[in-house]
């Protein structure tokens, strides 16, 4: 029999993170496109990000038929937060004269699955790409980063908003994330964590 879960944060009720999730405004709109395999993942950081931000939405799928409609509003500049040869540093957008707010589209999944989302959704792949220049090191101690500078979806959103919305600070979004990581480490035991993750 499965344990009862919080309907909001999707965590087991005994480990509910809702009390730690902030309620933060932002001028930047965040649209997270989540691969279906991430929905029930124990470390669903995208869900935590969307719950903590008033101006954020989460869509789940592989092919987003309505993507062009979602992105068609002329009152926003829309960019894809994803590395690439043609990606410009996110901080270069801060001083652009265009007064429209930014809509940041963030694919959520493993690197392979995030690339698949781009492949299956040409409108997504066609967006101008932006990337983080000086991202802080990941606090995600339970996964080995596949490449230098890799962040969880939540960490990437926090770093992006800290650039775009300065001097506002979005570090409060990391409180439930840190608690989630600590809870996972406690569940596996410190010795197991050290043996498997501190190499």
Secondary structure in CASP SS format (residue, H / E / C, confidence):
PFRMAT SS
TARGET T0000
AUTHOR 0000-0000-0000
METHOD secondary structure of the structure
MODEL  1
X C 1.00
X C 1.00
X C 1.00
X C 1.00
X E 1.00
X C 1.00
X C 1.00
X C 1.00
X C 1.00
X C 1.00
X C 1.00
X E 1.00
X H 1.00
X H 1.00
X H 1.00
X C 1.00
X C 1.00
X H 1.00
X H 1.00
X H 1.00
X C 1.00
X C 1.00
X C 1.00
X E 1.00
X C 1.00
X C 1.00
X C 1.00
X C 1.00
X E 1.00
X E 1.00
X E 1.00
X E 1.00
X E 1.00
X E 1.00
X C 1.00
X H 1.00
X H 1.00
X H 1.00
X C 1.00
X C 1.00
X C 1.00
X C 1.00
X C 1.00
X C 1.00
X H 1.00
X H 1.00
X H 1.00
X H 1.00
X H 1.00
X H 1.00
X H 1.00
X H 1.00
X E 1.00
X C 1.00
X C 1.00
X E 1.00
X E 1.00
X E 1.00
X E 1.00
X E 1.00
X C 1.00
X C 1.00
X C 1.00
X C 1.00
X C 1.00
X C 1.00
X H 1.00
X H 1.00
X H 1.00
X H 1.00
X C 1.00
X C 1.00
X C 1.00
X C 1.00
X C 1.00
X E 1.00
X E 1.00
X E 1.00
X E 1.00
X E 1.00
X E 1.00
X C 1.00
X C 1.00
X C 1.00
X C 1.00
X C 1.00
X C 1.00
X E 1.00
X E 1.00
X H 1.00
X H 1.00
X H 1.00
X H 1.00
X C 1.00
X C 1.00
X C 1.00
X C 1.00
X C 1.00
X C 1.00
X C 1.00
X E 1.00
X E 1.00
X E 1.00
X E 1.00
X E 1.00
X E 1.00
X E 1.00
X E 1.00
X C 1.00
X C 1.00
X H 1.00
X H 1.00
X H 1.00
X H 1.00
X H 1.00
X H 1.00
X H 1.00
X H 1.00
X H 1.00
X H 1.00
X C 1.00
X H 1.00
X H 1.00
X H 1.00
X H 1.00
X C 1.00
X C 1.00
X E 1.00
X E 1.00
X E 1.00
X E 1.00
X C 1.00
X C 1.00
X C 1.00
X C 1.00
X C 1.00
X C 1.00
X C 1.00
X C 1.00
X C 1.00
X C 1.00
X C 1.00
X C 1.00
X C 1.00
X C 1.00
X C 1.00
X C 1.00
X C 1.00
X C 1.00
X C 1.00
X C 1.00
X C 1.00
X H 1.00
X H 1.00
X H 1.00
X H 1.00
X H 1.00
X H 1.00
X H 1.00
X H 1.00
X H 1.00
X H 1.00
X H 1.00
X H 1.00
X C 1.00
X C 1.00
X C 1.00
X C 1.00
X C 1.00
X C 1.00
X H 1.00
X H 1.00
X H 1.00
X H 1.00
X H 1.00
X H 1.00
X H 1.00
X H 1.00
X H 1.00
X H 1.00
X H 1.00
X H 1.00
X H 1.00
X H 1.00
X H 1.00
X H 1.00
X H 1.00
X H 1.00
X C 1.00
X H 1.00
X H 1.00
X H 1.00
X H 1.00
X H 1.00
X H 1.00
X H 1.00
X H 1.00
X C 1.00
X C 1.00
END
